[in-house]
Amino acid sequence: MYKNLVAALAAISFFSPVFSQNSNEPLKAAWVYVAPLTDAGWVRQHDEGRKAVQAALGDKVKTTYVENVPEGADAERVIRDLAAQGHTIIFTPSFGYMEPTLRVAAEFPNVRFESITGYKTAPNVAVANARYYEGRYLAGIAAGRMTKTNMAGYVAGFPIPEVLQGINAFTLGMRSVNPKAQVKVLWLNAWFDPPKERDAALVLMNQEADVLAFHTGSNAVMIAAQERGKMAVAYHSDMRKVAPDAQIAAVTHQWGAYYTARVRAAQDGSWKSGNVWGGIQEGMIRVDSFGAKVPKAVVNEVQAAQKAIGAGKLKPFMATAKQDILDNEGGIMIARGTALTDAQILKMNALVAGVQGKIAK
């Protein structure tokens, strides 16, 4: 998996000046986190990546992080402070950090910035993201096999393309094994708000959803499912610690190899700006940590599909030769016999048939 990621980094078109690290002092690398660092979730996985860098490079690097930094003015202030403190490379893993990162980068041309989930680059700003939707499709297969009501609930943060990709892939995965499956979506307009996440999960379970998924930053949905005797797909991290009976599987994010490669590049002078979008094949996304209640046949089915995605044989956003994939308003979303291109996936702005709900305004 690591070799695949290295190959991906080598293959992309870089276009910025080469930087070099001349000091004998440890390279200083920093991370900015949009939510508190907890036992599981979005921030936890990025911090696991940070720790992987520290473990790989030892005393050649000094890593630090600032947690619970809201998007907007606070983020810009924190990123600027870290740049002024002499950090060589700064990772900003939240979509709303993109513009603050770009503004600070213009002021500090000799600092390298990594805008994780952003899409705008600069000579000293690279972007990277993961194909979360690949894991969502696989989770949908498991959820489609486990549901008894044919109704799933989805707690969603903001209606950006990344979230829409996840909802649609999850729905397509469910319906690939259970054509009767439906997915109800509740929008929070927040990435991390455990009370709101919990309330949304309870509402969905009260509306017959017996399996849940979510695109938010805490484990609140998993805890709610555990308490109500329902099932849920963990996101970001393995959450069996808080939901041992509820967890179907976990869609986990693996940032250690990418972060280590980028810090090494900052050290040896090969760092350049670019754009990486890696998935199962590159080892950045993985579905694992199946719950004890999931039958072995379901585990095997998901693992086989995971291998097929990794080999490029299965594409979540591809229609069969016989049937179009429709959106939930009756329009053609994916024409029969075709697959969405990366450009189309990145601009996704519709919900697939089977999703109950509309895109939040």
C-alpha positions in Angstrom: 0.0 0.0 0.0 2.8 2.4 0.9 4.5 1.7 -2.4 1.3 2.6 -4.2 1.1 5.9 -2.4 4.7 6.7 -3.2 4.0 5.9 -6.9 1.0 8.2 -6.8 3.1 11.0 -5.4 5.8 10.5 -8.0 3.3 10.4 -10.9 1.3 13.6 -10.3 2.2 16.8 -12.1 4.1 19.0 -9.7 4.6 22.6 -10.7 6.3 24.6 -8.0 9.8 25.5 -7.0 11.8 23.0 -5.1 12.4 23.8 -1.4 15.4 22.6 0.6 16.0 22.0 4.3 19.5 23.1 5.1 19.5 23.2 8.9 20.9 20.5 11.1 18.1 21.2 13.6 15.0 19.0 13.6 12.5 20.0 11.0 9.4 21.5 12.6 6.1 20.2 11.3 2.7 21.4 12.6 -1.0 20.3 12.3 -4.1 22.4 12.9 -7.2 20.5 14.0 -10.8 21.7 13.5 -12.1 19.9 16.5 -10.9 18.6 19.8 -8.5 15.6 19.8 -10.6 12.7 21.1 -10.3 8.9 21.1 -11.8 8.5 17.6 -12.9 10.6 14.6 -11.5 12.9 12.0 -9.0 14.6 14.2 -7.8 11.4 15.8 -6.9 9.9 12.4 -4.9 12.9 11.4 -3.1 12.8 14.7 -2.3 9.2 14.1 -0.7 10.4 10.9 1.3 13.0 12.8 2.5 10.3 15.3 3.4 8.1 12.3 5.7 10.9 11.1 7.3 11.2 14.5 7.8 7.5 14.8 9.3 7.2 11.3 11.7 10.2 11.5 12.5 10.3 15.1 14.7 13.1 16.3 15.0 14.5 12.7 11.5 16.0 13.1 9.6 17.9 15.8 5.9 17.7 15.4 3.2 19.8 17.1 -0.5 20.4 16.8 -3.2 22.9 17.8 -6.6 21.5 18.3 -10.2 22.8 18.3 -9.5 25.7 15.9 -12.7 27.0 14.2 -12.7 27.6 10.5 -12.3 31.3 9.5 -10.4 34.1 11.3 -9.2 31.9 14.2 -7.7 29.4 11.8 -5.9 32.1 9.9 -4.5 33.5 13.1 -3.3 30.0 14.3 -1.8 29.1 10.9 0.0 32.5 10.7 1.4 32.0 14.3 2.8 28.6 13.4 4.4 29.9 10.2 6.0 32.8 12.2 7.3 30.3 14.8 9.5 28.7 12.2 7.6 25.6 11.1 8.9 24.3 7.8 5.7 22.5 6.9 2.1 23.0 8.1 -0.8 20.6 7.6 -4.3 22.1 7.6 -6.8 19.2 7.4 -10.3 20.9 7.1 -12.1 22.2 4.0 -12.7 25.5 5.6 -9.0 26.0 6.3 -8.3 26.3 2.5 -8.7 30.1 2.1 -6.9 31.0 5.4 -4.1 28.6 4.4 -3.7 30.4 1.0 -3.7 33.8 2.6 -1.0 32.9 5.1 1.0 31.0 2.5 1.3 34.2 0.4 2.9 35.9 3.4 5.4 33.0 4.1 6.7 31.8 0.7 9.4 29.7 2.2 7.0 27.6 4.3 5.3 24.6 2.8 1.6 24.2 3.4 -0.6 21.1 2.9 -4.3 21.9 2.5 -6.0 18.6 3.2 -9.5 18.4 1.6 -8.8 21.7 -0.2 -8.6 22.1 -3.9 -6.7 25.4 -4.5 -2.9 25.2 -4.9 -0.1 27.7 -4.9 3.7 27.4 -5.3 4.0 26.6 -1.6 0.5 25.0 -1.1 -0.2 21.4 -2.0 -3.6 19.8 -1.7 -4.5 16.2 -0.8 -7.7 14.3 -0.1 -8.9 10.7 0.1 -11.5 8.9 -1.9 -13.8 8.5 1.1 -16.6 7.5 -1.2 -14.9 4.2 -2.0 -15.1 3.2 1.6 -18.7 4.5 1.8 -19.7 2.2 -1.1 -18.3 -0.8 0.7 -20.0 0.2 4.0 -23.2 0.5 2.0 -22.9 -3.2 1.0 -22.6 -4.2 4.6 -25.5 -2.0 5.7 -27.6 -3.3 2.9 -27.1 -6.8 4.1 -27.7 -5.9 7.8 -30.8 -3.8 7.6 -34.1 -5.3 8.5 -36.3 -2.2 7.8 -34.6 -1.4 4.5 -34.1 2.1 5.9 -30.7 3.7 6.7 -30.1 7.1 8.3 -27.3 9.4 7.4 -26.1 12.3 9.6 -24.4 14.8 7.3 -22.3 17.8 8.1 -22.3 20.3 5.2 -23.5 19.8 1.6 -20.1 19.9 -0.1 -19.2 17.5 -2.9 -17.2 15.3 -0.6 -20.2 14.7 1.6 -22.6 14.2 -1.4 -20.1 11.6 -2.8 -20.3 9.7 0.4 -24.1 9.7 0.7 -24.5 8.6 -2.9 -21.8 5.9 -2.8 -23.3 4.5 0.5 -26.8 4.4 -1.1 -25.5 2.8 -4.3 -23.6 0.2 -2.2 -26.8 -0.6 -0.2 -28.9 -0.9 -3.3 -26.4 -3.1 -5.1 -27.3 -5.9 -2.7 -30.7 -4.6 -1.5 -32.7 -2.8 -4.2 -35.4 -1.9 -1.6 -33.0 0.1 0.6 -33.6 3.8 1.2 -31.4 6.4 2.9 -32.8 9.3 4.9 -30.4 12.3 5.3 -30.3 14.9 8.1 -28.1 17.9 7.6 -26.4 19.5 10.6 -24.4 22.4 9.1 -21.6 21.5 11.5 -18.6 19.2 11.4 -18.3 18.6 15.2 -21.3 19.0 17.5 -21.9 15.8 19.5 -25.3 16.8 21.0 -26.6 17.7 17.5 -25.1 14.6 16.0 -26.8 12.5 18.7 -30.2 14.2 18.3 -30.1 13.6 14.6 -29.3 9.9 15.1 -32.3 9.6 17.5 -34.6 11.3 15.0 -33.5 8.9 12.2 -33.9 5.9 14.4 -37.4 7.1 15.3 -38.1 7.1 11.6 -37.4 3.4 11.2 -33.7 3.6 10.3 -32.0 0.6 11.8 -28.6 1.2 10.4 -26.8 4.6 10.5 -23.9 6.3 8.8 -22.5 9.8 9.3 -20.2 12.4 8.0 -19.4 14.4 11.2 -16.4 14.5 13.5 -17.4 12.7 16.8 -18.6 9.2 17.8 -22.0 10.5 19.0 -23.9 8.6 16.3 -22.2 5.3 17.3 -23.1 5.8 20.9 -26.7 6.6 20.1 -27.0 3.4 18.0 -25.4 1.3 20.8 -27.9 2.7 23.3 -30.9 2.0 21.1 -29.8 -1.5 20.0 -29.4 -0.4 16.3 -26.4 -0.7 14.0 -24.0 1.9 12.5 -21.0 2.3 10.3 -18.1 4.0 12.1 -16.4 6.8 10.2 -12.8 8.0 10.4 -11.8 5.5 13.1 -12.7 2.1 14.6 -15.3 2.9 17.2 -16.0 -0.5 18.7 -14.7 0.9 22.1 -17.9 2.9 22.5 -20.2 0.8 20.2 -19.1 -2.8 20.5 -22.5 -4.2 19.6 -23.6 -1.5 17.1 -20.6 -1.3 14.8 -21.0 -2.9 11.5 -17.6 -1.9 10.2 -15.4 1.2 10.1 -14.4 3.3 7.1 -10.9 4.3 8.3 -8.6 7.0 7.0 -4.9 6.3 6.8 -2.8 9.4 6.7 0.5 8.2 8.1 2.2 7.2 4.8 1.2 10.4 3.0 2.3 12.7 5.9 5.6 10.9 6.3 6.3 11.1 2.6 5.6 14.8 2.5 7.7 15.6 5.6 10.6 13.6 4.1 10.2 15.6 0.9 10.4 18.9 3.0 13.6 17.5 4.6 15.4 16.4 1.5 14.4 19.4 -0.7 12.1 17.5 -3.1 8.9 19.0 -1.8 6.8 20.5 -4.5 3.1 21.6 -4.7 0.6 19.2 -6.3 -2.6 17.4 -5.9 -3.1 13.9 -4.5 -6.4 12.1 -4.4 -5.8 8.6 -3.1 -8.2 5.8 -2.1 -8.1 2.1 -1.4 -5.5 1.4 -4.0 -3.1 3.9 -2.4 -3.8 2.7 1.1 -5.5 6.0 2.2 -8.9 4.4 2.8 -9.8 1.1 4.3 -12.9 -0.7 5.5 -12.1 -2.9 8.4 -13.0 -3.5 12.1 -16.1 -5.5 11.4 -18.5 -6.0 14.4 -19.1 -9.4 16.0 -22.7 -9.4 14.8 -21.7 -9.2 11.1 -21.9 -12.6 9.4 -18.7 -14.0 7.9 -20.4 -14.1 4.5 -21.0 -10.3 4.6 -17.4 -9.7 5.7 -16.1 -11.8 2.8 -18.4 -10.0 0.4 -17.2 -6.6 1.5 -13.5 -7.6 1.5 -13.9 -9.0 -2.1 -15.4 -5.7 -3.2 -12.6 -3.9 -1.5 -10.0 -5.9 -3.5 -12.0 -5.2 -6.7 -12.0 -1.4 -6.0 -8.3 -1.5 -5.2 -7.6 -3.3 -8.5 -9.7 -0.9 -10.5 -12.2 -3.5 -11.4 -15.1 -2.0 -9.4 -16.1 1.7 -9.6 -18.8 3.0 -7.2 -20.0 5.6 -9.7 -20.5 3.4 -12.7 -23.8 2.4 -14.3 -24.4 -1.1 -15.8 -24.8 -1.5 -19.5 -28.5 -2.0 -19.1 -29.6 0.7 -16.8 -29.1 4.4 -16.1 -28.4 5.6 -12.5 -31.0 8.3 -11.7 -30.9 11.1 -9.2 -33.6 11.3 -6.6 -35.6 13.8 -8.7 -35.8 11.4 -11.7 -33.0 12.8 -13.9 -30.1 10.8 -15.3 -27.1 11.0 -13.0 -24.9 8.3 -14.7 -25.8 7.1 -18.2 -25.9 3.4 -18.7 -22.6 1.8 -19.5 -20.6 4.9 -18.3 -18.7 6.0 -15.2 -18.4 9.4 -13.8 -15.0 11.0 -14.4 -12.9 12.4 -11.5 -13.9 15.9 -12.6 -17.6 15.0 -12.4 -17.2 13.3 -9.0 -15.4 16.4 -7.6 -18.3 18.6 -8.7 -21.1 16.3 -7.5 -24.2 18.3 -6.7 -27.1 15.9 -6.7 -28.4 13.0 -4.6 -28.9 9.6 -6.1 -32.2 7.8 -6.3 -32.9 6.0 -3.0 -31.9 9.0 -0.9 -34.8 10.7 0.9 -34.0 14.3 1.3 -32.7 17.4 -0.5 -29.3 19.1 -0.6 -29.3 21.7 2.2 -29.1 25.3 1.2 
